[in-house]
Amino acid sequence: MDIAVIGSNMVDLVSYIDKIPNEGETLEAADFKIGCGGKGANQAVAAAKMGSKVMMVTKVGDDLFADRTIENLESYGIDTEFTSKIPGTSSGVAPIFVDRESKNRILIIKGANQYLLPEDIDHAAKKLKKSSLIVLQLEIPIQTTYRAIEFGKENGIPIILNPAPAAKKLDFDYVRKCDYFIPNESELELLTGMPVESKDQIRTAASTLLEKGLKNVIVTMGSRGVMWVKSEKIFTVDSYKVDAIDTTGAGDAFIGCFAHFLVQSGDVLLAIKMATAFAALSVVKQGTQTSYPSVQELEQFIKTQS
């Protein structure tokens, strides 16, 4: 097993709008789509589309979305042995609003994701131990994330932590045990309480996390690219210029693709470059997982940019 994703799944309910209605106002939306999402599932799908062998530890409800979610993961070849149903509970749902500038606003109802517990990590231990990398986010109970970090550390498995949705209070006794910490600008700002308007400010804020014991801080900066801060070294990878239609799931696209190339090559900078291209391609189509490119599409895109 290449990658174990321990995290969330959601059903995306995406409305394409011109603007958010005011209080008491009803507006007509341009379009609506239902898709499979959730940060954990998105990252798992991105890695699987690149060719990684991926397992997912997650929970679904017992509603009409549950089987669809499991079938969707399996359609990408993802191992769902430890994707289980919680009776009497809804699956996770994410109403998403995408405006005409391709900016998005997202609500999440965690549903069954709230029931992914620390003991689920131990239940899946035998298979998890075979993985080369563990990928984590924060759409599940924080104690489960902490147990997953401990598990990775106990078994010598590298860990990626994506601190999203942003959580102001993270226990850095756990976080510093992660090998790669990948926030976006707003998450970095919330975690550090520092401004992130310029690249210099982002570098300064990321450096404060190194002072807390983190090894690698990789900040995704949208159209400004990606910054990797490690001890005294700083690397910046520029973004690709594309006509964005829907940025939903772009951060997850980056992390899943990064995880794939990190496992396959061990080259962090290469993984960042490939993931930056993959994320750029993901925003030129509507949807989350459905917008993620194939290996062939990614290779062709990179060739045209050379």
GITA-V557776 format. One record per helix or strand of 2 or more residues. SS is the DSSP state (a for helix, b for strand). FROM is the first residue (numbers start at 1). TO is the last residue. If there is no record, write none. Layout:
# GITA-V557776
ss:SS from:FROM to:TO
ss:SS from:FROM to:TO
This chain:
# GITA-V557776
ss:b from:3 to:6
ss:b from:10 to:16
ss:b from:31 to:37
ss:a from:39 to:49
ss:b from:54 to:60
ss:a from:64 to:75
ss:b from:83 to:85
ss:b from:93 to:98
ss:b from:104 to:106
ss:a from:111 to:115
ss:a from:118 to:123
ss:a from:125 to:128
ss:b from:133 to:136
ss:a from:142 to:154
ss:b from:158 to:161
ss:a from:172 to:175
ss:b from:180 to:181
ss:a from:185 to:192
ss:a from:199 to:211
ss:b from:217 to:220
ss:a from:222 to:224
ss:b from:226 to:230
ss:b from:233 to:237
ss:a from:250 to:265
ss:a from:268 to:282
ss:a from:289 to:291
ss:a from:295 to:305
